[in-house]
Amino acid sequence: MLIGWASVDITPYGRKVNLMGLFRTRVTDRVHDPITATALALDSADGRGGRDCALMLSVDVAVVTAKFQDRLRSLVGKQLPGFDVRKLFLSATHTHTAPHTEAHWYPPLPGDVMSSMEYADFLAEKLTACVAAAWNSRREGSVAWAFGQAVVGHNRRALYQDGHVELFGRADRPDFMSLEGGEDHSLSMLFTYDARKQLTGVALNLACPAQIAQGEEYISADFWHEVRAELRGKHGDKLSVLPTCAPAGDQCPQPLLNGREEAYMRQRLGLSEREFVARKIAGTVEEALPTARNIAVDQPVLRHAVEVIGLPRYKAGENEIEREYRKDAPPDDGPGPEDPVEASRRHAFRVWRRWALERQELARTQPDLPVELHAIRLGEVAIATNPFELFLDFGVRIKARSCAIHTFLVQLTGDHARYLPTERAVAGGSYGATALSCQVGPEGGRILVEKTVEMISRLWER
């Protein structure tokens, strides 16, 4: 087996940028910690007399679009003639403290602020070099997987007695019933070793976006920065760390329940919230390492399937978009240009509504949304992707039915297809589960589960 790693700093030092997320302008030139892109190249026998490959690229941004992924593939194709660029996919860690990569979401900003298109150009150049470096650095090595638990992600949707749901709703209200959905604290780990069995990198997969610092006004990789620091402090600065987010459209790192208790424990330990999370993740990795090294294999079967399928677009009810918009949006007659932050919120919500109306028109004329899915077999492990902020229940169904001994699921890959909620989430409403937030609804989620399970199963056919 051949394995290659590469990382690149994607921080736009010395430039003002607009951070992505939260429906308001957040312009900053302050860097709390660097944002990073990490590529892992895998190249091995496919068990059928040939070879196959996979090139996974994790990026510390909120989202990556299909348009950007196509652009990157085109650039990589020129750098690596003969490489099948379909076997490359991007995933976002979903930090809300990284530059914006989508145009038109916010109103025009002063000329000294780096535009989203400028950052996209900068990012494309950096990622092309990173991917090429990973592929060209392939050397003989081995891989091992491990499974553990790290309590990081929590359901962020509170259910109340009248059946409605609130995102980040308070749990200390008299009418609070429960959290709407479940949680999955599993941490999936993939370790790579060189020919001398020295650890070279680790790919980590857990069901939680990187959003502890989501409201801050600085550039940051969020808790993944502390995870990298913890692991490299033990295994050297050259250790590669590739983070991926499993289905977690209804999850967050802040607990709605037991938040006071956790804050008290962090205070007693003298740790920030990000350090607290990083200790959990790094501790689980350290527990798994001794066993993993002993079971590393240097000739795993590698098969990589890529398919584009159609999923039915979400069809809104009568006046649903306008009703939800009026419920969440700031008033149109609010503060004027002298309040640029509030003006940016109004602009973002209007764009949000316009995009939702455009999607409803597409639902009538083009009822299926094309979606690219990847399924990879790496020895006993399956890796499967989707481009959504997929609600956790769908991921649980896929993992429970997968024929692989262990399954990694990676969301937010190569598109910004937005949320894909469950039936009960749509019934409860709130952000992430309405026509404003979704391109595909629960019916499409069920199809996605079936198709992913089927793609994984085919990789194990003799």
C-alpha positions as CSV (number, residue, x, y, z in Angstrom):
1,M,0.0,0.0,0.0
2,L,1.1,3.6,-0.8
3,I,0.2,6.4,1.6
4,G,0.8,10.2,1.2
5,W,0.1,13.1,3.5
6,A,0.2,16.9,3.1
7,S,-1.0,19.9,5.0
8,V,-1.2,23.6,4.1
9,D,-2.0,26.7,6.0
10,I,-5.0,28.4,4.4
11,T,-5.1,31.5,6.7
12,P,-5.2,34.8,4.8
13,Y,-2.7,36.6,7.0
14,G,-2.6,40.4,6.8
15,R,-6.0,40.8,5.1
16,K,-9.4,41.7,6.5
17,V,-12.0,39.0,5.8
18,N,-15.7,38.4,6.4
19,L,-16.3,35.3,8.5
20,M,-19.0,32.9,7.4
21,G,-22.1,32.1,9.4
22,L,-24.7,33.6,11.8
23,F,-26.5,35.8,9.2
24,R,-24.4,38.9,9.9
25,T,-21.2,40.5,8.9
26,R,-18.2,39.8,11.0
27,V,-15.1,41.5,9.5
28,T,-11.8,40.7,11.1
29,D,-8.1,40.7,10.5
30,R,-7.3,38.9,13.7
31,V,-6.0,35.3,13.7
32,H,-6.6,33.3,16.9
33,D,-5.1,30.2,15.4
34,P,-4.4,29.1,11.8
35,I,-6.9,27.3,9.6
36,T,-5.6,24.3,7.8
37,A,-6.2,21.9,4.9
38,T,-5.0,18.3,5.1
39,A,-4.9,15.7,2.3
40,L,-4.6,12.0,2.7
41,A,-3.7,9.9,-0.5
42,L,-4.4,6.2,-0.4
43,D,-3.3,3.8,-3.2
44,S,-3.6,0.0,-3.0
45,A,-4.6,-3.2,-4.6
46,D,-8.4,-3.6,-5.2
47,G,-8.4,-7.3,-4.7
48,R,-9.4,-7.9,-8.3
49,G,-6.0,-7.8,-9.9
50,G,-5.9,-4.0,-10.3
51,R,-5.4,-0.9,-8.1
52,D,-7.6,1.8,-6.8
53,C,-7.1,5.1,-4.9
54,A,-8.8,7.7,-2.8
55,L,-7.7,11.3,-2.0
56,M,-9.5,12.8,0.9
57,L,-9.1,16.5,1.6
58,S,-10.3,18.1,4.9
59,V,-10.6,21.9,5.0
60,D,-11.1,24.2,8.0
61,V,-14.0,26.2,6.4
62,A,-17.8,26.3,6.9
63,V,-18.7,24.7,3.5
64,V,-17.3,23.8,0.2
65,T,-19.5,24.0,-2.9
66,A,-19.8,21.7,-5.9
67,K,-18.6,24.5,-8.1
68,F,-15.5,25.0,-6.1
69,Q,-14.8,21.2,-6.0
70,D,-15.1,21.0,-9.8
71,R,-12.7,23.9,-10.1
72,L,-10.2,22.2,-7.8
73,R,-10.5,18.9,-9.7
74,S,-9.7,20.7,-12.9
75,L,-6.6,22.3,-11.4
76,V,-5.5,19.0,-9.9
77,G,-6.0,17.2,-13.2
78,K,-3.4,19.6,-14.8
79,Q,-1.0,19.0,-11.9
80,L,-1.4,15.2,-11.8
81,P,-1.9,13.9,-15.4
82,G,-3.5,10.5,-15.4
83,F,-5.0,10.8,-11.9
84,D,-8.7,10.2,-11.8
85,V,-9.9,13.4,-10.2
86,R,-13.3,11.8,-9.4
87,K,-11.5,10.0,-6.7
88,L,-10.8,13.3,-4.9
89,F,-13.4,14.7,-2.5
90,L,-13.4,17.7,-0.1
91,S,-15.0,17.9,3.3
92,A,-15.5,20.9,5.5
93,T,-15.1,20.9,9.3
94,H,-17.8,23.5,9.4
95,T,-16.0,26.1,11.5
96,H,-17.9,29.5,11.6
97,T,-14.6,31.4,12.2
98,A,-13.2,31.0,8.6
99,P,-13.5,33.3,5.6
100,H,-16.6,33.3,3.5
101,T,-16.5,31.2,0.3
102,E,-19.9,32.0,-1.2
103,A,-20.6,35.2,-3.0
104,H,-23.7,37.4,-2.6
105,W,-24.6,36.2,0.9
106,Y,-23.7,39.5,2.5
107,P,-23.9,43.1,1.2
108,P,-20.9,44.6,-0.5
109,L,-18.0,45.3,1.9
110,P,-15.3,48.0,1.8
111,G,-12.5,47.4,-0.7
112,D,-9.9,46.5,1.9
113,V,-12.0,43.5,2.9
114,M,-11.0,40.3,1.1
115,S,-14.0,39.2,-1.0
116,S,-15.3,35.7,-1.1
117,M,-14.1,35.3,-4.7
118,E,-10.6,36.5,-3.7
119,Y,-10.4,34.0,-0.9
120,A,-11.7,31.2,-3.2
121,D,-8.9,32.0,-5.6
122,F,-6.4,31.9,-2.8
123,L,-7.9,28.7,-1.4
124,A,-7.9,26.9,-4.8
125,E,-4.2,27.6,-5.3
126,K,-3.3,26.3,-1.8
127,L,-5.5,23.2,-2.0
128,T,-4.1,22.3,-5.5
129,A,-0.6,22.3,-4.1
130,C,-1.7,20.3,-1.0
131,V,-3.4,17.6,-3.0
132,A,-0.4,17.3,-5.4
133,A,2.0,17.1,-2.6
134,A,0.0,14.3,-0.9
135,W,-0.2,12.3,-4.1
136,N,3.5,12.8,-5.0
137,S,4.6,11.9,-1.4
138,R,3.1,8.4,-1.5
139,R,5.3,5.8,0.2
140,E,4.9,2.2,1.3
141,G,3.0,2.0,4.6
142,S,0.2,0.4,6.5
143,V,-3.1,1.4,8.1
144,A,-5.1,0.5,11.2
145,W,-8.5,1.5,12.4
146,A,-9.9,2.0,15.9
147,F,-13.1,2.9,17.6
148,G,-13.7,4.8,20.8
149,Q,-16.0,7.2,22.6
150,A,-15.5,11.0,23.1
151,V,-18.4,13.1,24.4
152,V,-18.3,16.1,22.1
153,G,-21.5,16.4,20.1
154,H,-24.9,17.1,21.7
155,N,-28.4,17.5,20.2
156,R,-29.1,21.2,19.9
157,R,-32.9,21.0,19.3
158,A,-35.2,21.4,22.4
159,L,-38.7,19.9,22.2
160,Y,-41.6,21.6,24.2
161,Q,-45.0,20.4,25.4
162,D,-46.9,21.9,22.5
163,G,-44.8,19.9,20.0
164,H,-42.7,22.8,18.7
165,V,-38.9,22.7,18.6
166,E,-36.4,25.5,19.2
167,L,-32.8,25.5,18.1
168,F,-30.6,26.0,21.2
169,G,-33.8,26.2,23.2
170,R,-33.6,26.5,27.0
171,A,-34.0,23.3,29.0
172,D,-34.9,25.1,32.3
173,R,-38.4,26.1,31.0
174,P,-41.4,24.6,32.7
175,D,-42.7,23.4,29.3
176,F,-39.4,21.7,28.2
177,M,-40.0,18.0,27.3
178,S,-36.7,16.6,26.0
179,L,-34.1,16.9,23.4
180,E,-35.6,16.2,20.0
181,G,-33.1,13.6,18.9
182,G,-30.3,11.4,20.0
183,E,-26.5,11.7,20.2
184,D,-23.6,9.6,18.9
185,H,-20.4,10.0,20.9
186,S,-18.4,7.5,18.8
187,L,-14.9,8.5,17.6
188,S,-13.7,6.7,14.5
189,M,-9.9,6.6,14.0
190,L,-7.8,5.7,11.0
191,F,-4.0,5.5,11.7
192,T,-1.3,5.4,9.1
193,Y,2.3,4.1,9.5
194,D,5.4,4.2,7.4
195,A,7.4,1.1,6.4
196,R,9.1,1.1,9.8
197,K,5.8,1.1,11.6
198,Q,6.2,4.7,12.7
199,L,3.0,6.7,13.1
200,T,2.6,9.3,10.3
201,G,-1.0,10.4,10.6
202,V,-4.5,10.0,11.9
203,A,-7.9,10.6,10.4
204,L,-10.6,11.4,12.9
205,N,-14.4,11.3,12.4
206,L,-17.0,12.4,14.9
207,A,-20.6,13.7,14.8
208,C,-20.0,17.3,15.7
209,P,-19.3,20.5,13.7
210,A,-16.3,22.7,14.8
211,Q,-18.5,25.4,16.3
212,I,-17.5,26.2,19.9
213,A,-16.2,29.6,18.7
214,Q,-18.9,30.2,16.2
215,G,-19.8,33.7,17.3
216,E,-16.3,35.0,17.7
217,E,-14.7,37.6,15.5
218,Y,-11.4,36.1,14.7
219,I,-10.0,33.4,12.3
220,S,-9.8,30.0,14.0
221,A,-10.0,26.2,13.3
222,D,-12.0,25.9,16.5
223,F,-11.4,22.9,18.7
224,W,-9.5,21.0,15.9
225,H,-6.6,23.4,16.5
226,E,-6.3,22.2,20.1
227,V,-6.7,18.6,19.0
228,R,-3.8,19.0,16.6
229,A,-1.7,20.6,19.3
230,E,-2.4,17.9,21.8
231,L,-1.6,15.0,19.4
232,R,1.5,16.7,18.0
233,G,2.8,17.5,21.5
234,K,3.0,13.7,22.0
235,H,3.9,12.5,18.5
236,G,5.9,15.3,16.9
237,D,5.1,18.3,14.8
238,K,5.1,16.3,11.6
239,L,2.1,14.2,12.6
240,S,-0.7,14.7,10.1
241,V,-4.3,15.1,11.5
242,L,-7.3,15.0,9.2
243,P,-10.6,15.8,10.9
244,T,-14.0,15.0,9.4
245,C,-17.5,15.6,10.5
246,A,-20.0,12.7,10.6
247,P,-23.7,13.4,10.1
248,A,-24.5,16.1,12.7
249,G,-27.0,18.5,11.2
250,D,-28.8,18.6,14.6
251,Q,-25.7,18.5,16.8
252,C,-23.4,21.0,18.4
253,P,-20.5,21.0,21.0
254,Q,-22.4,22.9,23.6
255,P,-24.7,20.8,25.8
256,L,-28.3,22.0,26.3
257,L,-28.4,19.6,29.3
258,N,-25.7,19.6,32.1
259,G,-24.1,22.7,30.8
260,R,-23.6,24.2,34.2
261,E,-22.0,21.0,35.5
262,E,-19.6,20.8,32.6
263,A,-18.6,24.5,32.9
264,Y,-17.9,23.9,36.6
265,M,-15.7,21.0,35.8
266,R,-13.8,23.0,33.2
267,Q,-13.2,25.7,35.7
268,R,-11.9,23.3,38.3
269,L,-9.5,21.8,35.7
270,G,-8.4,25.2,34.4
271,L,-9.4,24.4,30.8
272,S,-11.2,26.4,28.2
273,E,-14.1,24.8,26.4
274,R,-12.0,24.0,23.4
275,E,-9.2,22.5,25.5
276,F,-11.7,20.4,27.4
277,V,-13.0,18.9,24.1
278,A,-9.5,18.4,22.7
279,R,-8.5,16.5,25.8
280,K,-11.4,14.1,25.3
281,I,-10.6,13.4,21.7
282,A,-6.8,13.2,22.2
283,G,-7.3,10.9,25.2
284,T,-9.4,8.5,23.2
285,V,-6.8,8.4,20.5
286,E,-4.0,7.7,22.9
287,E,-6.0,4.8,24.4
288,A,-6.5,3.3,21.0
289,L,-2.9,3.6,19.6
290,P,-1.2,0.7,21.3
291,T,-3.7,-1.8,19.9
292,A,-4.0,-0.2,16.5
293,R,-0.2,-0.4,15.8
294,N,-0.3,-4.1,16.4
295,I,-3.1,-4.7,13.9
296,A,-1.8,-2.4,11.1
297,V,-2.0,-4.0,7.6
298,D,0.1,-3.1,4.6
299,Q,-2.0,-4.8,1.9
300,P,-5.6,-3.8,2.5
301,V,-8.1,-4.1,-0.3
302,L,-9.0,-0.6,-1.6
303,R,-12.1,0.0,-3.7
304,H,-13.6,3.4,-4.3
305,A,-17.0,3.9,-5.9
306,V,-18.4,7.3,-7.0
307,E,-22.0,7.8,-8.0
308,V,-24.3,10.7,-8.8
309,I,-27.9,10.1,-7.7
310,G,-31.0,12.1,-7.8
311,L,-32.8,12.9,-4.5
312,P,-36.3,14.5,-4.5
313,R,-36.2,18.2,-3.7
314,Y,-38.1,19.5,-0.6
315,K,-41.5,20.8,-1.6
316,A,-42.8,23.5,0.7
317,G,-46.4,23.9,1.8
318,E,-48.4,26.9,0.9
319,N,-46.9,30.1,2.3
320,E,-44.4,28.0,4.3
321,I,-41.3,29.9,3.1
322,E,-42.8,33.3,3.8
323,R,-44.2,32.2,7.2
324,E,-40.9,30.9,8.3
325,Y,-39.1,33.9,7.0
326,R,-41.3,36.3,8.9
327,K,-40.8,34.2,12.0
328,D,-37.0,34.4,12.0
329,A,-36.0,37.5,10.0
330,P,-35.3,40.9,11.5
331,P,-37.9,43.5,10.6
332,D,-37.5,45.2,7.2
333,D,-37.9,48.6,8.8
334,G,-35.2,48.1,11.3
335,P,-32.0,50.3,11.8
336,G,-30.7,51.9,8.7
337,P,-27.2,52.0,7.2
338,E,-25.8,53.5,10.4
339,D,-26.1,50.0,11.9
340,P,-24.2,47.9,9.3
341,V,-24.4,44.7,11.3
342,E,-28.2,44.8,11.5
343,A,-28.3,45.8,7.8
344,S,-26.2,42.8,6.9
345,R,-28.6,40.6,8.8
346,R,-31.5,41.9,6.9
347,H,-29.6,41.4,3.6
348,A,-28.6,37.8,4.5
349,F,-32.2,36.9,5.4
350,R,-33.5,38.3,2.2
351,V,-30.9,36.3,0.2
352,W,-31.9,33.2,2.2
353,R,-35.6,33.7,1.3
354,R,-34.8,34.3,-2.4
355,W,-32.7,31.2,-2.6
356,A,-35.5,29.2,-1.0
357,L,-38.0,30.5,-3.5
358,E,-35.6,29.6,-6.3
359,R,-35.3,26.1,-4.9
360,Q,-39.0,25.7,-4.9
361,E,-39.2,26.7,-8.6
362,L,-36.5,24.1,-9.3
363,A,-38.6,21.5,-7.4
364,R,-41.3,22.1,-10.0
365,T,-39.1,22.0,-13.1
366,Q,-36.3,19.8,-11.9
367,P,-37.7,17.6,-9.1
368,D,-34.5,15.7,-8.4
369,L,-31.3,17.2,-6.9
370,P,-28.1,15.6,-8.3
371,V,-25.9,14.5,-5.4
372,E,-22.4,13.0,-5.6
373,L,-21.7,10.1,-3.2
374,H,-18.5,8.3,-2.5
375,A,-18.1,4.8,-0.9
376,I,-14.7,3.5,-0.1
377,R,-13.6,0.1,1.2
378,L,-10.3,0.1,3.0
379,G,-9.7,-3.4,4.3
380,E,-12.4,-3.9,7.0
381,V,-13.4,-0.2,7.0
382,A,-16.0,1.6,4.9
383,I,-16.0,5.4,4.3
384,A,-19.1,7.0,2.8
385,T,-19.8,10.6,2.1
386,N,-22.8,13.0,1.6
387,P,-22.9,16.7,0.8
388,F,-25.5,17.7,3.4
389,E,-25.7,18.9,7.0
390,L,-27.3,15.5,7.5
391,F,-29.3,14.9,10.7
392,L,-27.7,12.3,13.0
393,D,-30.5,9.7,12.7
394,F,-29.7,9.1,9.1
395,G,-26.1,8.4,9.9
396,V,-27.0,6.0,12.7
397,R,-29.2,4.1,10.2
398,I,-26.4,3.8,7.7
399,K,-23.8,2.6,10.3
400,A,-26.2,0.1,11.9
401,R,-26.9,-1.5,8.5
402,S,-23.4,-1.3,7.0
403,C,-21.7,-4.6,6.2
404,A,-18.3,-3.3,7.1
405,I,-16.9,-4.0,10.5
406,H,-16.5,-0.3,11.0
407,T,-18.0,2.6,9.1
408,F,-16.8,6.2,8.8
409,L,-19.4,8.7,7.5
410,V,-18.3,12.1,6.2
411,Q,-20.8,15.0,5.6
412,L,-20.4,18.4,3.9
413,T,-18.4,16.9,1.0
414,G,-18.0,18.9,-2.2
415,D,-21.2,20.8,-2.1
416,H,-23.3,23.0,0.2
417,A,-26.6,21.1,-0.1
418,R,-27.8,22.5,3.2
419,Y,-29.7,20.6,5.9
420,L,-31.4,17.2,5.5
421,P,-33.8,16.8,8.4
422,T,-35.8,13.8,9.8
423,E,-39.6,13.5,9.8
424,R,-39.8,14.5,13.5
425,A,-37.6,17.5,12.9
426,V,-39.8,18.8,10.1
427,A,-42.8,18.3,12.4
428,G,-41.2,20.3,15.2
429,G,-40.0,23.1,12.8
430,S,-37.2,25.6,13.6
431,Y,-34.0,26.3,11.7
432,G,-32.5,23.4,9.9
433,A,-35.9,21.7,9.3
434,T,-37.9,24.1,7.1
435,A,-38.1,25.0,3.4
436,L,-35.8,27.9,4.2
437,S,-33.0,25.6,5.3
438,C,-33.4,22.5,3.1
439,Q,-33.0,21.4,-0.5
440,V,-34.0,17.8,0.3
441,G,-36.5,16.5,2.9
442,P,-37.0,13.3,4.9
443,E,-38.0,11.3,1.9
444,G,-34.7,12.0,0.2
445,G,-33.0,11.1,3.5
446,R,-34.5,7.6,3.4
447,I,-33.3,7.2,-0.2
448,L,-29.8,8.4,0.7
449,V,-29.6,5.8,3.5
450,E,-30.7,3.0,1.1
451,K,-28.3,4.1,-1.6
452,T,-25.3,4.4,0.7
453,V,-25.9,1.0,2.3
454,E,-26.1,-0.5,-1.2
455,M,-22.9,1.2,-2.4
456,I,-21.0,-0.1,0.7
457,S,-22.4,-3.6,0.2
458,R,-21.2,-3.8,-3.4
459,L,-17.7,-3.0,-2.3
460,W,-17.6,-6.4,-0.4
461,E,-19.0,-8.5,-3.3
462,R,-16.5,-11.1,-4.5
